Structures are given as C-alpha cells and as structure tokens.
C-alpha cells in the first residue's frame, strides 16, 4: 500500500487519516507527529489531563478551552491546535490516543517503516533496543519504529506486536503453557 492511499479504519483511523492528509497538504507531517508525541507524553504524565481528555463529564467548551491553552503553551503547530479543537467540538477527544497511534502508523508507512510495540518485564537498555531493531529489520526488510512499554507481570522475555501479528516469548506465557500441559 503506497503512502498516498494509506488509511486506517475505525473512528480513530478515520480521524488520523484525515489529519495525515491535511498534514501532507500543509507539509507538516513531522511537526504534527512531534506535537502528537508531546501531547501523548503529557497525557500519560498527568492524571488530570488524561481525565479531561477521556471523561464525558467535562463540557466540550471546557475541554476545548483547557486544551487550547495547554497546546499553545506547549508550542504545537496551528494545524494541531485546530484539529484538537475540532475533536473537542465533536466530543471525540476520548479517541485521541487511538488517533495518535493510527497517525504514527501512517507516518511509519510513509517512511517505509513498520510500527512495533514492544512490552518487556523491565526497561530495555540502549544496546538491547539497538539489537532488537537490528533483528526486526533483518526479518521484516523494513526499519522498525519501536514503542516500548514495561509490564513487570511478564517476569522476563518480550511481547512484540507488529500490526495484527504478535510474537510472544514472555516467561509468563511459557509458564502458563507448562501449567496447562501439566493439568492436561
């Protein structure tokens, strides 16, 4: 699928595709990606901001006013401010994190990259991350764009999600398999 006609499905995908096309026309694909990354980090860092974005208890006016002030303080591009304002006006802010994830996939496709979500039991070192990227690149023939998460419940190993494909080499899954085999 070429980047020109790349699209995402579902509510978040439709908004992400619309924003991606707008950003391409505006020559601001990378600026919007950086804005979205900063906004995603801010949402994850602030429980109040996460509640403002996700909760239907706030009026669209309150959401729009608070987010516009925050976005301007963050120094995001005007096209991002306008897009977030439209989301607030249409009561679609609850989908923002999904929109950001879909937008990231579209940008990755544009650059010939593949989005990979990696969950590990502990934070990966720079050397481990570089080695994982190298292994994935050799297997995929495309540059992987890693998004890492930590889940101590895994005990060890990794879970890698590439689109709809999942590679699970976690100790938790292996132990559950052993438990099931012993019961059966």
Z-matrix of the N, CA and C atoms (Angstrom, degrees):
N
C 1 1.438
C 2 1.519 1 108.02
N 3 1.328 2 117.70 1 124.69
C 4 1.453 3 121.03 2 179.38
C 5 1.509 4 111.40 3 -74.27
N 6 1.315 5 116.49 4 157.68
C 7 1.460 6 120.71 5 -178.34
C 8 1.526 7 110.97 6 -64.60
N 9 1.348 8 116.18 7 -27.41
C 10 1.463 9 118.88 8 -177.93
C 11 1.530 10 111.68 9 -64.00
N 12 1.341 11 116.34 10 -37.59
C 13 1.454 12 118.25 11 -176.61
C 14 1.523 13 112.15 12 -112.46
N 15 1.326 14 116.34 13 17.58
C 16 1.463 15 120.34 14 177.15
C 17 1.519 16 108.40 15 -66.25
N 18 1.328 17 115.73 16 139.29
C 19 1.458 18 119.07 17 177.43
C 20 1.521 19 109.59 18 -150.42
N 21 1.293 20 114.88 19 161.44
C 22 1.460 21 123.30 20 178.12
C 23 1.523 22 106.95 21 -116.25
N 24 1.328 23 115.83 22 155.83
C 25 1.459 24 119.45 23 -178.43
C 26 1.523 25 111.33 24 -106.00
N 27 1.323 26 116.19 25 171.03
C 28 1.456 27 121.99 26 -179.59
C 29 1.515 28 110.93 27 79.06
N 30 1.328 29 115.02 28 175.61
C 31 1.465 30 121.13 29 -178.88
C 32 1.526 31 111.43 30 -57.37
N 33 1.330 32 116.77 31 -53.09
C 34 1.466 33 120.50 32 -179.18
C 35 1.522 34 110.78 33 -60.93
N 36 1.322 35 116.32 34 -41.08
C 37 1.461 36 120.73 35 -179.76
C 38 1.518 37 112.85 36 -63.44
N 39 1.329 38 116.63 37 -40.55
C 40 1.476 39 119.69 38 179.45
C 41 1.522 40 111.28 39 -64.84
N 42 1.334 41 116.59 40 -43.85
C 43 1.470 42 119.34 41 177.93
C 44 1.528 43 111.09 42 -66.40
N 45 1.330 44 116.69 43 -40.15
C 46 1.471 45 120.17 44 179.45
C 47 1.521 46 110.52 45 -63.85
N 48 1.335 47 116.68 46 -42.42
C 49 1.461 48 120.79 47 179.50
C 50 1.529 49 110.28 48 -63.73
N 51 1.330 50 116.86 49 -42.52
C 52 1.472 51 120.42 50 178.64
C 53 1.536 52 110.00 51 -61.93
N 54 1.336 53 117.04 52 -44.25
C 55 1.461 54 120.67 53 179.58
C 56 1.526 55 110.89 54 -65.77
N 57 1.330 56 116.63 55 -39.56
C 58 1.457 57 121.52 56 179.88
C 59 1.525 58 110.43 57 -62.48
N 60 1.328 59 116.35 58 -45.20
C 61 1.463 60 120.43 59 179.48
C 62 1.527 61 110.77 60 -64.79
N 63 1.327 62 116.21 61 -41.07
C 64 1.465 63 120.90 62 176.86
C 65 1.531 64 110.36 63 -62.58
N 66 1.320 65 116.61 64 -44.23
C 67 1.464 66 121.04 65 -179.97
C 68 1.528 67 111.06 66 -65.49
N 69 1.336 68 117.72 67 -36.13
C 70 1.468 69 120.14 68 176.56
C 71 1.524 70 110.30 69 -63.83
N 72 1.340 71 116.37 70 -45.15
C 73 1.474 72 120.48 71 179.09
C 74 1.523 73 110.59 72 -62.30
N 75 1.323 74 115.99 73 -36.08
C 76 1.466 75 122.97 74 -177.01
C 77 1.530 76 112.24 75 -86.71
N 78 1.345 77 116.71 76 -2.03
C 79 1.468 78 123.45 77 -176.66
C 80 1.530 79 111.37 78 55.12
N 81 1.337 80 115.26 79 42.17
C 82 1.467 81 120.11 80 -177.46
C 83 1.535 82 112.36 81 -130.59
N 84 1.337 83 116.56 82 28.96
C 85 1.466 84 120.47 83 -178.27
C 86 1.521 85 110.83 84 -57.40
N 87 1.324 86 117.15 85 -47.01
C 88 1.472 87 120.89 86 -177.51
C 89 1.526 88 111.32 87 -70.61
N 90 1.331 89 117.13 88 -37.58
C 91 1.470 90 120.57 89 179.53
C 92 1.532 91 110.09 90 -63.73
N 93 1.322 92 116.45 91 -43.31
C 94 1.461 93 120.56 92 179.01
C 95 1.529 94 110.14 93 -66.16
N 96 1.337 95 117.27 94 -39.62
C 97 1.471 96 120.66 95 177.83
C 98 1.532 97 109.85 96 -60.32
N 99 1.333 98 117.06 97 -42.18
C 100 1.469 99 121.24 98 178.59
C 101 1.529 100 110.40 99 -67.18
N 102 1.338 101 116.87 100 -40.81
C 103 1.470 102 120.74 101 176.54
C 104 1.519 103 110.74 102 -59.77
N 105 1.332 104 115.77 103 -46.34
C 106 1.468 105 120.70 104 -179.18
C 107 1.523 106 111.20 105 -63.99
N 108 1.345 107 117.17 106 -40.05
C 109 1.469 108 120.19 107 178.98
C 110 1.530 109 110.14 108 -62.96
N 111 1.327 110 117.14 109 -42.44
C 112 1.470 111 121.11 110 179.04
C 113 1.528 112 110.69 111 -66.09
N 114 1.325 113 116.69 112 -40.81
C 115 1.459 114 121.07 113 179.22
C 116 1.528 115 111.02 114 -66.05
N 117 1.321 116 116.89 115 -42.13
C 118 1.471 117 121.14 116 177.85
C 119 1.531 118 110.06 117 -61.58
N 120 1.330 119 117.29 118 -43.45
C 121 1.468 120 121.26 119 178.74
C 122 1.524 121 110.04 120 -62.87
N 123 1.329 122 117.18 121 -40.75
C 124 1.468 123 121.21 122 179.88
C 125 1.530 124 110.80 123 -64.73
N 126 1.333 125 116.73 124 -39.87
C 127 1.470 126 120.99 125 179.33
C 128 1.520 127 110.05 126 -65.05
N 129 1.325 128 116.77 127 -41.00
C 130 1.467 129 120.62 128 -179.81
C 131 1.526 130 111.85 129 -71.82
N 132 1.329 131 117.03 130 -25.89
C 133 1.472 132 120.89 131 -178.10
C 134 1.525 133 113.11 132 -86.44
N 135 1.327 134 117.91 133 -20.18
C 136 1.457 135 121.08 134 -174.76
C 137 1.534 136 111.62 135 -124.99
N 138 1.318 137 115.57 136 114.10
C 139 1.466 138 120.27 137 177.68
C 140 1.534 139 110.56 138 -62.80
N 141 1.342 140 116.77 139 -35.24
C 142 1.470 141 120.65 140 179.40
C 143 1.526 142 111.07 141 -65.05
N 144 1.346 143 116.57 142 -43.37
C 145 1.460 144 120.09 143 179.01
C 146 1.530 145 110.29 144 -66.74
N 147 1.325 146 117.10 145 -41.34
C 148 1.469 147 120.63 146 178.04
C 149 1.525 148 110.13 147 -59.78
N 150 1.334 149 116.99 148 -42.53
C 151 1.466 150 121.51 149 179.19
C 152 1.530 151 110.11 150 -64.90
N 153 1.324 152 117.29 151 -42.75
C 154 1.467 153 121.61 152 179.23
C 155 1.529 154 110.70 153 -58.81
N 156 1.327 155 116.32 154 -42.64
C 157 1.463 156 120.91 155 -177.43
C 158 1.528 157 111.91 156 -73.49
N 159 1.331 158 117.82 157 -38.53
C 160 1.465 159 121.20 158 -171.88
C 161 1.527 160 114.75 159 -92.40
N 162 1.320 161 117.40 160 -25.87
C 163 1.457 162 119.86 161 -170.82
C 164 1.528 163 112.74 162 -85.20
N 165 1.339 164 116.81 163 131.32
C 166 1.461 165 120.14 164 175.69
C 167 1.530 166 112.15 165 -77.57
N 168 1.342 167 117.31 166 -3.49
C 169 1.467 168 120.83 167 -178.18
C 170 1.533 169 112.30 168 -69.63
N 171 1.334 170 117.41 169 -24.51
C 172 1.465 171 120.63 170 179.51
C 173 1.527 172 109.41 171 -85.21
N 174 1.324 173 116.00 172 142.67
C 175 1.464 174 119.26 173 177.42
C 176 1.529 175 109.11 174 -71.84
N 177 1.312 176 115.24 175 157.98
C 178 1.466 177 119.32 176 179.07
C 179 1.525 178 110.40 177 -61.92
N 180 1.338 179 116.73 178 -33.21
C 181 1.460 180 120.50 179 179.12
C 182 1.530 181 110.81 180 -66.57
N 183 1.338 182 116.44 181 -44.83
C 184 1.469 183 120.20 182 178.74
C 185 1.523 184 111.16 183 -62.91
N 186 1.345 185 116.16 184 -43.00
C 187 1.461 186 119.94 185 179.03
C 188 1.532 187 110.20 186 -62.45
N 189 1.321 188 116.25 187 -48.20
C 190 1.465 189 120.60 188 -177.83
C 191 1.522 190 111.25 189 -61.65
N 192 1.330 191 116.90 190 -45.31
C 193 1.463 192 121.17 191 -177.98
C 194 1.532 193 111.26 192 -64.10
N 195 1.331 194 116.88 193 -46.61
C 196 1.463 195 120.91 194 -178.63
C 197 1.526 196 111.26 195 -65.76
N 198 1.323 197 116.47 196 -43.81
C 199 1.464 198 119.37 197 -178.43
C 200 1.520 199 112.12 198 -69.82
N 201 1.325 200 117.08 199 -37.73
C 202 1.466 201 119.48 200 178.77
C 203 1.525 202 109.77 201 -61.51
N 204 1.329 203 117.38 202 -44.03
C 205 1.468 204 121.11 203 178.60
C 206 1.528 205 110.63 204 -62.43
N 207 1.331 206 116.60 205 -44.28
C 208 1.462 207 120.90 206 179.83
C 209 1.528 208 111.05 207 -63.35
N 210 1.326 209 116.82 208 -46.84
C 211 1.463 210 121.27 209 -177.57
C 212 1.525 211 111.34 210 -63.35
N 213 1.326 212 116.58 211 -39.58
C 214 1.462 213 119.26 212 178.00
C 215 1.528 214 110.73 213 -66.86
N 216 1.336 215 116.71 214 -38.00
C 217 1.458 216 121.02 215 177.32
C 218 1.530 217 110.28 216 -65.09
N 219 1.337 218 116.53 217 -36.29
C 220 1.468 219 121.49 218 178.41
C 221 1.526 220 111.47 219 -72.91
N 222 1.316 221 117.20 220 -17.92
C 223 1.463 222 121.04 221 179.77
C 224 1.522 223 114.08 222 77.41
N 225 1.337 224 117.00 223 31.44
C 226 1.461 225 119.36 224 179.56
C 227 1.529 226 110.39 225 -74.81
N 228 1.322 227 115.84 226 163.24
C 229 1.458 228 121.14 227 -176.76
C 230 1.530 229 110.99 228 -68.07
N 231 1.330 230 116.45 229 151.95
C 232 1.479 231 120.53 230 179.80
C 233 1.529 232 112.87 231 -57.05
N 234 1.337 233 118.01 232 -35.24
C 235 1.460 234 120.31 233 -179.04
C 236 1.535 235 110.05 234 -65.89
N 237 1.326 236 117.97 235 -34.34
C 238 1.461 237 121.03 236 177.74
C 239 1.524 238 110.42 237 -70.37
N 240 1.328 239 117.10 238 -42.73
C 241 1.469 240 121.15 239 178.17
C 242 1.532 241 109.49 240 -58.79
N 243 1.321 242 116.55 241 -45.17
C 244 1.462 243 120.82 242 -179.13
C 245 1.531 244 110.57 243 -63.78
N 246 1.323 245 116.78 244 -42.24
C 247 1.463 246 120.85 245 -179.90
C 248 1.522 247 111.46 246 -62.83
N 249 1.329 248 117.03 247 -45.76
C 250 1.469 249 121.38 248 -179.77
C 251 1.533 250 109.53 249 -64.91
N 252 1.330 251 117.16 250 -36.32
C 253 1.462 252 121.12 251 177.10
C 254 1.529 253 111.30 252 -62.91
N 255 1.334 254 116.00 253 -39.80
C 256 1.462 255 120.54 254 177.49
C 257 1.533 256 110.17 255 -65.22
N 258 1.347 257 116.39 256 -42.70
C 259 1.465 258 119.71 257 177.48
C 260 1.525 259 110.80 258 -59.09
N 261 1.320 260 116.75 259 -43.68
C 262 1.465 261 120.79 260 179.89
C 263 1.528 262 110.22 261 -64.01
N 264 1.329 263 117.30 262 -44.57
C 265 1.461 264 121.51 263 -178.89
C 266 1.529 265 111.81 264 -62.53
N 267 1.330 266 116.39 265 -33.98
C 268 1.467 267 120.97 266 -179.14
C 269 1.527 268 112.99 267 -92.58
N 270 1.354 269 116.74 268 6.33
C 271 1.470 270 122.44 269 179.90
C 272 1.530 271 111.67 270 58.77
N 273 1.330 272 116.05 271 43.07
C 274 1.465 273 121.64 272 -178.51
C 275 1.534 274 112.82 273 -116.14
N 276 1.324 275 117.77 274 12.97
C 277 1.462 276 120.20 275 -178.96
C 278 1.527 277 112.50 276 -62.76
N 279 1.343 278 117.05 277 -27.01
C 280 1.462 279 120.26 278 178.30
C 281 1.529 280 111.43 279 -57.71
N 282 1.336 281 117.74 280 -23.80
C 283 1.466 282 122.45 281 -177.77
C 284 1.529 283 112.46 282 -93.12
N 285 1.334 284 117.39 283 3.80
C 286 1.463 285 120.66 284 -172.35
C 287 1.528 286 113.38 285 -56.79
N 288 1.332 287 118.10 286 -45.61
C 289 1.468 288 119.09 287 -178.35
C 290 1.525 289 111.44 288 -64.95
N 291 1.315 290 117.72 289 -36.91
C 292 1.463 291 121.10 290 175.62
C 293 1.522 292 111.39 291 -67.00
N 294 1.321 293 116.83 292 -37.47
C 295 1.462 294 121.77 293 177.62
C 296 1.529 295 109.43 294 -63.61
N 297 1.332 296 116.32 295 -44.18
C 298 1.461 297 120.33 296 179.85
C 299 1.532 298 110.29 297 -62.22
N 300 1.337 299 117.20 298 -42.86
C 301 1.477 300 120.84 299 179.02
C 302 1.533 301 110.47 300 -63.04
N 303 1.332 302 117.56 301 -42.67
C 304 1.466 303 121.10 302 178.66
C 305 1.522 304 110.92 303 -65.27
N 306 1.312 305 116.72 304 -41.69
C 307 1.469 306 121.33 305 178.35
C 308 1.532 307 109.86 306 -60.86
N 309 1.330 308 116.51 307 -43.88
C 310 1.472 309 120.74 308 178.73
C 311 1.529 310 110.92 309 -59.03
N 312 1.326 311 117.19 310 -40.41
C 313 1.479 312 120.21 311 178.65
C 314 1.522 313 110.63 312 -64.80
N 315 1.328 314 117.08 313 -39.30
C 316 1.469 315 120.32 314 178.55
C 317 1.528 316 111.08 315 -64.89
N 318 1.331 317 116.66 316 -41.74
C 319 1.469 318 120.40 317 178.07
C 320 1.529 319 109.82 318 -65.02
N 321 1.322 320 117.07 319 -40.83
C 322 1.470 321 120.88 320 178.62
C 323 1.527 322 110.06 321 -60.21
N 324 1.339 323 117.16 322 -44.60
C 325 1.470 324 120.58 323 178.45
C 326 1.521 325 111.03 324 -62.04
N 327 1.330 326 116.15 325 -40.29
C 328 1.459 327 120.64 326 179.28
C 329 1.524 328 110.96 327 -58.01
N 330 1.317 329 116.43 328 -37.04
C 331 1.467 330 121.91 329 -178.73
C 332 1.526 331 112.86 330 -91.59
N 333 1.336 332 117.60 331 6.49
C 334 1.456 333 120.64 332 -178.87
C 335 1.521 334 112.34 333 70.94
N 336 1.314 335 116.37 334 26.13
C 337 1.458 336 121.42 335 -179.60
C 338 1.528 337 108.86 336 -105.26
N 339 1.317 338 115.03 337 168.54
C 340 1.458 339 120.56 338 174.46
C 341 1.525 340 107.12 339 -124.40
N 342 1.326 341 115.92 340 135.58
C 343 1.461 342 121.65 341 179.77
C 344 1.526 343 108.85 342 -79.85
N 345 1.323 344 117.00 343 129.11
C 346 1.463 345 121.63 344 179.09
C 347 1.519 346 109.27 345 -128.45
N 348 1.337 347 116.46 346 123.58
C 349 1.463 348 121.29 347 175.51
C 350 1.524 349 107.18 348 -96.68
N 351 1.319 350 116.43 349 121.32
C 352 1.459 351 121.63 350 -177.37
C 353 1.522 352 108.77 351 -115.73
N 354 1.327 353 115.79 352 123.60
C 355 1.464 354 121.23 353 176.56
C 356 1.521 355 107.20 354 -113.68
N 357 1.325 356 115.20 355 128.42
C 358 1.462 357 120.38 356 -179.18
C 359 1.528 358 109.46 357 -131.51
N 360 1.321 359 115.90 358 163.14
C 361 1.460 360 121.24 359 -178.40
C 362 1.528 361 111.76 360 -72.22
N 363 1.332 362 116.33 361 -24.55
C 364 1.464 363 122.40 362 179.13
C 365 1.527 364 107.92 363 -144.12
N 366 1.329 365 117.08 364 162.19
C 367 1.469 366 118.50 365 178.60
C 368 1.529 367 110.77 366 -59.96
N 369 1.340 368 116.57 367 138.69
C 370 1.455 369 121.24 368 178.25
C 371 1.522 370 110.05 369 -80.84
N 372 1.322 371 116.75 370 142.67
C 373 1.465 372 120.98 371 176.08
C 374 1.529 373 108.43 372 -74.18
N 375 1.317 374 116.07 373 167.71
C 376 1.463 375 120.63 374 178.31
C 377 1.530 376 110.38 375 -61.15
N 378 1.342 377 117.05 376 -39.31
C 379 1.464 378 121.15 377 179.95
C 380 1.531 379 110.50 378 -66.56
N 381 1.336 380 117.09 379 -41.70
C 382 1.471 381 120.77 380 179.10
C 383 1.525 382 110.70 381 -65.63
N 384 1.329 383 116.66 382 -40.60
C 385 1.459 384 120.96 383 178.39
C 386 1.522 385 110.45 384 -63.29
N 387 1.332 386 117.10 385 -44.39
C 388 1.471 387 121.45 386 179.18
C 389 1.525 388 110.81 387 -62.34
N 390 1.337 389 116.95 388 -42.35
C 391 1.472 390 120.79 389 179.40
C 392 1.522 391 110.72 390 -65.97
N 393 1.330 392 117.32 391 -41.38
C 394 1.460 393 120.91 392 178.11
C 395 1.525 394 110.33 393 -62.30
N 396 1.324 395 117.34 394 -43.20
C 397 1.468 396 121.14 395 177.44
C 398 1.525 397 110.56 396 -60.35
N 399 1.346 398 116.38 397 -42.65
C 400 1.467 399 120.90 398 -178.95
C 401 1.531 400 110.38 399 -62.73
N 402 1.329 401 116.95 400 -45.78
C 403 1.467 402 121.78 401 -179.41
C 404 1.531 403 110.40 402 -64.18
N 405 1.312 404 116.75 403 -45.22
C 406 1.469 405 120.15 404 179.60
C 407 1.524 406 110.97 405 -64.16
N 408 1.331 407 116.59 406 -41.56
C 409 1.476 408 120.14 407 -179.56
C 410 1.525 409 110.65 408 -62.43
N 411 1.337 410 117.52 409 -41.26
C 412 1.467 411 119.60 410 -179.56
C 413 1.532 412 110.70 411 -67.32
N 414 1.331 413 117.70 412 -34.11
C 415 1.461 414 120.76 413 179.41
C 416 1.504 415 114.40 414 -79.60
N 417 1.333 416 117.14 415 -28.61
C 418 1.468 417 121.51 416 -174.82
C 419 1.519 418 113.41 417 -101.47
N 420 1.329 419 116.48 418 -17.29
C 421 1.469 420 122.63 419 -174.13
C 422 1.524 421 112.03 420 60.01
N 423 1.323 422 115.91 421 22.35
C 424 1.472 423 121.70 422 175.17
C 425 1.508 424 108.01 423 -141.95
N 426 1.314 425 115.44 424 154.44
C 427 1.463 426 120.85 425 179.64
C 428 1.532 427 109.72 426 -72.13
N 429 1.337 428 117.95 427 124.42
C 430 1.464 429 119.18 428 177.83
C 431 1.529 430 111.64 429 -83.29
N 432 1.311 431 115.94 430 140.22
C 433 1.468 432 122.16 431 173.64
C 434 1.524 433 105.32 432 -107.63
N 435 1.332 434 116.09 433 108.00
C 436 1.464 435 120.57 434 -172.82
C 437 1.522 436 112.90 435 -88.88
N 438 1.315 437 114.47 436 135.40
C 439 1.466 438 121.80 437 168.32
C 440 1.520 439 104.91 438 -119.09
N 441 1.334 440 116.19 439 116.24
C 442 1.464 441 119.54 440 -174.01
C 443 1.521 442 111.31 441 -104.01
N 444 1.342 443 113.77 442 147.46
C 445 1.461 444 122.72 443 176.84
C 446 1.511 445 108.18 444 -138.75
N 447 1.313 446 116.75 445 153.62
C 448 1.459 447 121.60 446 177.19
C 449 1.523 448 108.99 447 -112.67
N 450 1.338 449 115.99 448 132.52
C 451 1.458 450 122.72 449 175.86
C 452 1.528 451 107.34 450 -136.64
N 453 1.341 452 117.46 451 96.59
C 454 1.464 453 120.59 452 -177.25
C 455 1.533 454 113.65 453 -58.52
N 456 1.328 455 118.13 454 -19.86
C 457 1.465 456 121.05 455 179.36
C 458 1.528 457 112.03 456 -66.78
N 459 1.339 458 117.75 457 -15.32
C 460 1.467 459 120.22 458 178.97
C 461 1.525 460 111.97 459 -70.49
N 462 1.337 461 118.04 460 -22.40
C 463 1.465 462 125.12 461 -177.59
C 464 1.528 463 111.46 462 72.79
N 465 1.298 464 118.44 463 -47.03
C 466 1.464 465 123.58 464 -179.66
C 467 1.514 466 108.30 465 -173.81
N 468 1.322 467 116.54 466 172.20
C 469 1.461 468 121.06 467 179.90
C 470 1.512 469 111.76 468 81.86
N 471 1.333 470 115.65 469 -169.31
C 472 1.463 471 122.13 470 -175.43
C 473 1.521 472 111.28 471 -136.77
N 474 1.326 473 114.89 472 153.93
C 475 1.457 474 121.72 473 166.38
C 476 1.522 475 105.03 474 -123.23
N 477 1.337 476 116.37 475 121.38
C 478 1.460 477 121.61 476 -178.31
C 479 1.516 478 107.87 477 -116.40
N 480 1.333 479 115.97 478 126.81
C 481 1.459 480 120.71 479 178.88
C 482 1.523 481 108.10 480 -114.65
N 483 1.329 482 115.89 481 120.61
C 484 1.468 483 123.31 482 178.05
C 485 1.522 484 107.06 483 -117.84
N 486 1.324 485 116.52 484 97.75
C 487 1.461 486 119.20 485 -174.89
C 488 1.513 487 109.42 486 61.65
N 489 1.335 488 117.75 487 -120.77
C 490 1.461 489 120.67 488 179.80
C 491 1.532 490 111.83 489 -93.35
N 492 1.338 491 117.30 490 -5.30
C 493 1.474 492 120.97 491 178.43
C 494 1.515 493 110.54 492 -86.42
N 495 1.338 494 115.94 493 139.56
C 496 1.460 495 119.66 494 177.44
C 497 1.522 496 108.93 495 -128.96
N 498 1.328 497 115.26 496 131.88
C 499 1.456 498 122.45 497 175.68
C 500 1.518 499 105.44 498 -112.38
N 501 1.329 500 116.58 499 113.99
C 502 1.461 501 120.75 500 -175.52
C 503 1.525 502 109.69 501 -116.41
N 504 1.332 503 116.19 502 106.36
C 505 1.462 504 120.71 503 177.23
C 506 1.526 505 109.62 504 -116.49
N 507 1.340 506 115.62 505 28.89
C 508 1.460 507 119.49 506 -176.47
C 509 1.520 508 111.35 507 -78.25
N 510 1.306 509 115.65 508 150.18
C 511 1.465 510 120.83 509 177.59
C 512 1.523 511 111.08 510 -63.84
N 513 1.337 512 117.03 511 -35.71
C 514 1.469 513 120.39 512 179.05
C 515 1.527 514 110.50 513 -56.96
N 516 1.330 515 116.99 514 -46.63
C 517 1.460 516 121.00 515 -179.33
C 518 1.527 517 110.80 516 -65.92
N 519 1.337 518 116.36 517 -41.76
C 520 1.465 519 119.84 518 179.16
C 521 1.535 520 110.95 519 -63.60
N 522 1.331 521 117.19 520 -42.41
C 523 1.465 522 120.48 521 178.44
C 524 1.522 523 111.57 522 -64.72
N 525 1.333 524 116.60 523 -40.48
C 526 1.465 525 119.98 524 177.53
C 527 1.523 526 110.69 525 -62.74
N 528 1.344 527 117.17 526 -37.52
C 529 1.463 528 121.22 527 177.37
C 530 1.516 529 111.53 528 -65.15
N 531 1.322 530 116.49 529 -41.55
C 532 1.475 531 120.99 530 177.89
C 533 1.521 532 110.03 531 -64.05
N 534 1.355 533 116.42 532 -43.71
C 535 1.467 534 121.04 533 178.80
C 536 1.539 535 110.08 534 -58.74
N 537 1.312 536 116.22 535 -46.26
C 538 1.474 537 120.53 536 -178.80
C 539 1.522 538 110.19 537 -62.99
N 540 1.340 539 117.06 538 -41.42
C 541 1.468 540 120.68 539 -179.80
C 542 1.524 541 111.07 540 -65.37
N 543 1.328 542 117.09 541 -37.03
C 544 1.467 543 120.69 542 -179.40
C 545 1.534 544 110.98 543 -70.24
N 546 1.339 545 116.78 544 -34.34
C 547 1.470 546 120.44 545 179.41
C 548 1.515 547 110.85 546 -72.30
N 549 1.354 548 116.00 547 -35.44
C 550 1.463 549 120.63 548 -174.78
C 551 1.462 550 110.64 549 -86.22
